[in-house]
Amino acid sequence: MTDKKYISWRVIARRLLDKATREECEQVEAWLKESEENKIYYRKAKRYFDIYYTGAEDRSVDMERAWEEFLRYTDKAQKRIEWRKWMRIVAAVFLPLLIVGGVFWYFGKKDVEDVKVAQNVSIGPGKIKAVLQVVSGAEITLSDTVNVVQMARQINERQEKSAGAPLQEDASIQYNTIIVPKGGEYSLALADGTRIVLNSDSRLRFPEYFGKNGRGVFLEGEAYFEVAKDSSRPFVVGVQESFIQVLGTSFNVKGYKDDSYIQTTLVEGKVCFKPRGNEDLKEISPGEQVTYDKNTGEVVVKEVNPNVYAAWVKGVWIVEGMRLDEMMKQVSRWYDVTVFYQNPEAKELVFTGDLERYDNCEDILHLIEMTTNVRFEIKDRTIIVKYDL
């Protein structure tokens, strides 16, 4: 695939299987006209289908049983209906190829026998784990969801309630910290009933009690918030000296230190974003996203599908035109791996598709290979990205 040109591999597959809608067929035709490389990519995809999928495979495989086995492998909590429908199409092609032909469906530039992420390598997805650092200095390793506020309170044996405004750190407010490492995730509820899901490589500083005038926490990384309504006490999330203020709402915040931006996506309710060094509040409504560029100070508000940015909470990555570099950052955090680019140009490739967050790492890499000219090699916990220019 050429630089900065993309199309969902699902659309290509549906077109090759004569299952595409009229709109999808038109999308493929428009994509083919964009460049000669796209045509080459499509011809190779068709060639692999012609060679390895003839329809005869169905007669040698119990497809009903194969589908049930496939479902048990891929089925995670709260699957989307449209994903299930598509996976039935994939199972009809993908499973027979594995069972009968012993090959992997791939659209790259190399021969099929050369297309392997790694042999005998399996890196599992992240799981529930975190470290709770309490005010008293104690650290507790968490491998299951517990009432962290109550736990911290009991450990610290505090007698007085904390008080003060959450917009700046105050010595009168004592904060506990929950740290989610790479390869982890964690859910918690705060004293006011606010629920938070923390993504991997994230940390949240929170008080045991909220004061009368406001509620405030400090985030580094990514989290999904469902804030309990309290009109008398605004809820404030501090992210690298920027602030997000809400009354009661659901939203996703992404603010990793190694990212060049801070991003807030609103699912429902209303929030105000105050960037660092700027007194202006940017108010957004449901279906809008505000992005703050930490390098330039630019603030952009645009309409988006918020479910795309919150899907990770339900175990799915919905990727729409994302640079491979950005995608591999998520892979690195979630699977606790290091990513090395043999060809830096690969970072600029664009990926589109839906990925199962709880699949093994090599399964995710296979899907990325299917829609780009990238190949991956796994050595220990390092992923080497190779790009055929």
N, C-alpha and C positions, 0 to 999 in steps of 0.2 A: 504494500500500500504506500502511496506517496505521502510526502510530508504534508501534514495538516489537512489531509482529505480522509474522510471516514464515512463508513456506513455500517449499520448494525450487521454483524455476521448472521444474525437470525433471519434478516430480510433476504440475504443472499441464499441461505439454506432453503428458505421457503420457496424462493424463486426456482431453485434447482430441483425442488421436489414437486413443482407445479402446485404448490399450496398457497402461493402469494395472492394477496388481494390485488385489485386493479391499481390501487394507489401505490402498493409496494412494488409492483412491476414498473410503474412509471418512475419510482424512486431509483430502482436499479438502473433503468435505462439512462436516466439523467446522470447518475454516478459514472456509468460507463463512458459517457461522452466527455467527462472531465479530463481524462488523460489516457494515454496508451498503457501506462502501468496498471491502471485500474482494469483495463481490458485483459491484460496478461494475467492479473490476479484472478479474475473471474474465470478465464479459460482453464487455469490450473485447478481451480475449485471444481469446475465441471468435469475435468478429466478424472479427478479422484472419485467423484461420484459415479461416473460412467464405469470406472474400473472396479470399484469396491462395493457399489450398491446397485444391484440389478433387480432387486425385488424378490429373487429366489431365496434370499437368506431367511425370509419369514417362514418358509416351509421347513427349515431345519431347526428352528428355534421356537420354543413355547413362549410366544410374545406376551401372553397374559401373565405368566409366571415371571418372565423377565421384567415386565413393567412393575410388578409388585416388589421384586427385589430392588429395582431401581428406586422406587418410592421410599423404601425403608432406608436406603442409603442417603438419599437427598432430602427427605422430608424433615423439616425443622418446624419449630413453632411458628404459627401464623403465616403459612405460605400464602402467596397471592394466587388467586384463581387463574389469572392469565399465565403465570409462570407454570402452573401445572399443565395447562393446555399445551404450552409450547414444549414442555419436557416430554410429553407423549410423542411429539413429532421427533424430538431428538432421540428418544429411546428406540423408536422404530428404525432409526438409522445407526445410531451409535452402538447400541448393545450388540446387534448382529455382527457389526464390524469387529468388535472385540472378541466375541465368542467364536465366530466362524472364520473370519479372515485373520484375526490376531494382529490388526494394524490399527493405528490411531488416525482419526479423521483430521487432516491438516491441510491448510491452504498456502503454505509457505513456498519458498523458492527451492528448497532442498528436496531430495528424494525422501520417500516415506521412511525408509530404514534409518535415515540420518536424523529424523525429527524425534528427539527424546529429551525431556527435561532432565531426567536423571534416573538411574536404575537403583533400586533398593534404597530409595530415599523417601522418607515420609515425614513431613513437618506438619503437625497438627495445628488446628486453630487455637485462638486464645480461649481462656476460660475465666471463671470467676476467681479473682484473687486481688488482694490489695494489702497495704500496710497502713494501719492507723497509728498516727503519732499524736499523743495527747499532750495537754499542757504540762503535765507533771514530768514529761520527758520519756515516759514509757512508750514502747512500740509493740504493737500486736499484729501478728500476721493473720489475715482473714482469707479463708478459702470458701466461705459461704456467706450468704447475705444475713446480716444481723442488724440489730438496732444500734448503729454506731454512736448515735447521740447519747443514748442511755448508757452504753458501755463507757464512753468517754467520761460521762458525768460520774459514774460509779468509781472509775479509776481515779479521777482527780479529786473526788470527794469534796466537791465545791458546795458551799453553803449559801452563797449570795448569787443573785442573778446578775449577768452581765448587762451593761447598758451603754448607749452611745449611738452616734450616727454611723451608718455603714459606708458612707462615701469615702472615708479615709481611715487608714488603720489608726486605732486608738489604743493606747496602753491599757485603758480600763476594760477593753474587751479582750478576752483570752480566746485564742483560736486553736482548735484542733485541726489536724491535716490528715486527709486520706489520700494515699498515693497509689495509683494504679500503674503498674509497670508495663513495659512492652509485653505483649502476649497475654494481656488481662483485660477485664472489664468488671464494673461493679455498680450496683444499684443501692441507693440509700434514701432514707426519708429524714428530713430535718425536723426541728422541734415544732414548726408551724404546720407541718403536714406536706410541705413541698417535697416532691419526689424528683430525684436526679439520677440519670444513668450516665456514668463516666466511661468514656472510651479509653482504649489502651494508651499508655504513655501520658497520663493526665494526672493532675492533682487538684484537690479542692480544699480550701481553708474555710472552716465554718465555726461559729460559736455554739456553745451548748444551749444558750438562750438568746433570744432576740429582744432588743430593748423596746420601749414603748413608741419610739419615734420612727423606727425603720428596721429593715431586715437586710443583711448584706453578707455576701460570700465572695471569695476570690478564686478564680479559675485559671489554670494553665493547662492547655490541651483542648479536648473536645468533650462536650456534655450536652445531653438533652434534658430540658427542664420542664416540669409541670408544676407551676407555681400556685400555691394555695392562695385563694383570694382573701385580701384584707385591705380594704380601701383606706384605712387609717395608717397603714404601714407599708409604704412602697418596698418592693423587693429589688435589690440592686446586686448585679453581678460585676465584679471588678475583673478586667482582663488586661493585664499589662498597661496599667494606668488609664485605660479606657473603661467606660461604664455603660451598662445596659440596665435601664430602670423599667420595672413592670409593676402591675397591680395583681394580676392573676391571668396566666396565659401559658401556652405551650410553645417552646421555641428551641432551636438548636444553635449552639455557639461553638465556633471553631477558632481557637487562638493558641496554636503551638508557637513556641519561641523560635523554632527554625523555619517557620513559614513567614512569608513576606506580608501577610495580611491577617486581619481579624474579621470574621464573618458571622453574621447573625441572620438566621432564617426563621421567619415567624409562621407558625402553623395556625394558631388561633389567639385572639386577644389583641393586645396592642403593646408595643415596647418603644422606648426612646433610647437611641444610641448616642453617647457623648464620646467622641474620639479624643485621644490624648492631645493636650495643647489647644483644644478648640472648645469654645464655650457654647457653640451651637448644638442643639439637640436635633438628631435626625429621627423623626417618628415614622415608623413603618406599620403597615396593616397586614392582615393575613394574606399569604401568597406573595409577600415581598421579602427581599433580602438586602441587607446593607453590608457592604464590603469596605473596609478601611485599609488602604495601602500604607503600611508602616514606613515605607521608604519615601514616598512622595507626599503623604498626608492627604491624598485624595479620598473622598468618600463617595461611593456610588450606590444608589438605590435602584433596584430593578425588580420586575415581576418574575417569579420562578414558580415551579411546582415544588412546594415545600416537602412533599412526601419523598422526593428524590434525595433530599439532604438529611432526612430523618429516618430513612429506610434501614440504616445500619442498626438501629435500636431493635428492629424486628428480624435481624439476621440476614439482611440482603444489602448488597452494594448496588445501587442503580447508578450507572456511569453514563453520562451523556457528553460526549466530546471532550473528555478529560485527557490532558497530557499524560504520557506514560510516566514521566517523572513524578507527577502528583499521585498517580495511581500506585506507583511502587513505594511511595512514602507510606501509604496506608497499609500496603502489604508488609513493609518493614516493621511498622508498629504493632500490627495485629499478630503477626507470626513470629515476632522477635527475631528477625533475621537482618543481616547486613546486605545491602545492594551495591554491586560494583558494575559500572558501565564500561564495557570494552570499547564501545563506540558512543561518545557523548551525544552524537546526533540522534540516537534513539530516544533521548529524553523528550524530543519535540514531537514524536509521533502521537497521534490522537486515538483514543480508545472509546468505543461505545458498546454497551452491553450490560446485562444483569449478572451479577456474580453472587454465589452463595457464600456468605461470610463464615459459615461453619464447615465448609469443605476444607480438605487438606490443601496445603500451599501449592503442591504440584498440580492439583486440579485447576486452581486459579490460573497458574502460569500456562497451562495447556490452552485455556480459553483465550488468553491474551495472544498466544502464538497463532491462534486460528484467525485472528483479525488483523494481524500486522506481520511484517517480515522480521520479527524479532524471535530469537531463540534464547532459551535459558539453560544454564548449567548450575546445578547445586553442588557445592562443596562444603560439607559440614553445615553451618548455618549461614553461608554466604551464597547469594544468588548472583551469578555472573550474567549480565545482559549483553547479548551479542546481536548486532544489527547488520544484515546483509545490504550494503549500499547498492 
